Amino acid sequence: MNTDSVTVEQAAPVSNETERGRIIVVEDDRDFRDSVVETLTLYGYEVTGAKSALDFYQKVAQKPYALVILDLGLPDQNGVVLAEFIRQNTNMRIIILTARSSLESRVSAYKAGADTYLLKPVNTDELIASVESNLGRLSTKGEEKQARGMNPLETLSPGWQLLVATATVIAPTGDKLSLSSKEVDLLAHLASNPNFVSRQELTEALGYDDVTSGSKALDVVVHRLRQKGAEHGIKLPVRTVRGKGFRLSEPLSIK
């Protein structure tokens, strides 16, 4: 197919908080694509994979996305051309994730509209930090309040709250999420340390005796908690500290 001939109707603009956390990964390597999708899903994002430029066009025509993670070496269209289309026709942030390390490739990508340029293989922490940074720039709440003549300081939320007695976590938006006893213990221990809590400490805190099976059980608790949050449109501030344990990315008060 002609790599410059693919067209699609302009994607709908990102319009609400759910869509602000929606990501599409455009990558022809199925294993790598699935790995990135799985990683981002574990961090609470709604993620879709696309195997080609055409697949991307079809999916963005169905619903809007806030961020695209884009490989440059696609089978049906040059990734730089696709990046140009995205920049000109959507409000999506663009992260290039590619094996091409040359200065020429970087410059071409940035000229096409890329916001971030990452190299394969990418470190998970760097990928998540890039995603958080780019999605954070989409927030227009402060601007909207000022446009309405409101003082943003008048509507400050109390932040994240963990209500132990009722096994509930409350997001800064006021949204509530019911927790299991293990999830309460997990969040309580993370809230007690501003840096991170080691896997071993969390395993013991959750009542798992065997280190090996307990570590796996810990991962299941974290995964289910993030998945539960995603299902309710709540992105929990639980982050992985690679090779060490877990931490909170935002303060959590215990009540």
N, C-alpha and C positions, 0 to 999 in steps of 0.2 A: 504494500500500500504506500501511497505517497505520504511521506512523513510530515508534510506541511499542510495536508489537505483535511485533517480531521477537524470538524467543527461541532459546536454544541450551543444550545441556547444559554444565555447568561445565567449563572447560578444564582439562586435566591440569596439575599443578604442574610447574614447571621443576625437573628432577631431576639433570641432569649437565652437564658442562662444554660439550658440544656444544650443548645446548639453551640454555646461558647466552649464547651468541653468536648466537642465532637471532632475526631481526627480521622483523616484518610491517609493510608500508607500506600504509595504507588511504587511497587517493586516487583520485577519479573521473577526473581529468585524465590520460589515458593517457601522454602525452609526459612530463609532469612526474613521474608515478609511475615510469616506466621510467628516467628520469634519476636519481632518488633511489636506486632499486634498483641501478642500474649503479655509481653512486658508492660505495655501501656495500659492494657486492661486491668492488670494487677494493681496498677497505681490509680485506678478509679476512673479512667477515661472511657468514653464510648468510641470504639475504634473499628474502622472498616478497612479491609485490604483490597487493593486493586492491582491486577496483574499486568496492566498495560495502560497506555494513554486512553484508548477507546473505552476500556473498562472504567477508568476514572471519569470520563465524560458522561458515561451512562449513569454512574452512581451519583455524581453531583447534580445531575438533572432531576434526580428523585428527591433529594433533600440536601440542605446546606451543611457545610462543614466550616469549622473555625480555623483549622490548621491542616496543611498537607505536608507529609514527609515524602520527599520525592527523590528517586534514583535518576541519575542522568542517562544511564544506558538502557533505555527501554526498547522493546523489540519493534514498536510501530511508530514511534515519534521521538525526536530528539528531546531530551529532558529540558534543555534550555528553552526550546520552543514552547513546551508545555508550561514552563514557569512564566514565560512572557504572557501567555494566554491567561493564566491564573491571576497575575498581577493586574492585567488590563480589564478583566471581566468579573472579578470576585473581590471580596474583602478578606480572603484567607491569608493567614501568615504562611510563609514558605520556609521549610527547613530542607535543605539539600543534604541527602545522605548517600554518599557515593564512594567508590574506590579511586576516583580520579583526583590525584593530589597536585596536579600541575597548577602553577599560577594562572595560566591561561584559562583553565577550567573554572577556577575560583572567580576570576574577573568576569568571565562571561555569565556565570550564574548570578553574580551580584548585579550586573547590568540588566539582567533579565528580570530582576525584582526579588531575588532571594533575600531572606532576612538573616538566615544562619547557614553556614556551610560546615558539615561534619563529615569526617572520613570513616570508612569501614576498616576494621571492625570498631564499632563505637562502644565506649564505656557506658554502662547503664546510667550511672549518676550524671554523666555529661548530657546524655540524651534527655533524661527527665528534667534536668536543669534548663536545657534549651527549650523544651516544651513549655515548662512553667513560665519561663521568661517571655516567650512569644505570646502565650495565651493571656498573660497578665497585662500586656499592652492593649488588649482588646477591650478592657474595661472602660466603660464610658459613664459609669454611675455618677462619679463626681461631677463630670461635665453636665450631665442631665440635671442634677440637683442645682447647680449654679445657674443653669439656663432658666430654671423655674423660680429662681430667687431664693433658694433654700441654702442654709448654712450646713455643709456636710458635717460639721462638728456637733450639730444638734441631733443627728440621727446615728451617732456612733453605737455600734452593737457591743454587748458585753464580751464578745469573743466566744470561743468554744467552751462549753460547759459539760461536765460529766456529773450526772445525778446518780450517785451510787445506789441510793435507796430504791429508786424506781428503775434502775438499769437502763438509763436513757442518756444519750448524748445529744446536745442541742448545738446546732451550727450557728455561726454569727448571723445568718439570715433568719433564724428563728425556727428553722426546720428541725424536727425531732426524729431520732432513730432509736428504736428499741434494740437492746443488746442482750446477748447471752452472758452468763456469768464469766465465762472465759474471756469474752471481749471486754467486759468491764475491767477484769484484772489486768488485761493487756494495756488498755488505755491508762489505767491508774498508775501503773509502773512506768509507762513512758512519760506521763505528766510529772513524775517525781524527779526526772533527770533532764536538764535543759540540753544536754549534748546527745547522748544515745544510751540505750540499755543493751547490754550484750545478749546474744542469743542464749547463752547458758543461764544468765540471770532470769531472763524471761521464761525459759523452759522450766526452771525451778519454781518461779512465781506462779505459773499456771498449773503446778502440781504434777508435772511429768518427771518421773524418776530416771528413766533410761535416757541417756543423752542423745543417742541416735534416733530412736523412735520419737522422742520428745521434740527434737528439732524439726522433724517432719510434721508432727502435730501442730507445732507453732506456726509453720508456714501455712497450714490449712486454716488455722484461726485467722491469720492475717488476710489470706486470700478471701475467705468468706466475708470478713468484715468489709473489705474494700468492695467486694461484689454487692453486698447488701446496700452499701452507701450509693453505689452507682445506680442500682435499681430504683432508688428513691431520689435520684438527682442530687446526691450529697457527695462531694469529693472530700473524703476524710484526710486530715493532715498527717497521715502515717507514712513515713518514708523509710526506705531501706538504706542502711549504711553498709555498703558492700564489704563483705568479709568480717563485719563486726557485729551488727545487730540491727536495731531499729530506733527511730527517733521521731519526734513530732516536729513538723515544719512550722507550726504555729502554737502559741501557748494554749493550754487546756486547764481550766480551773476545775477543781473537784469540790462538789457540794453534797 
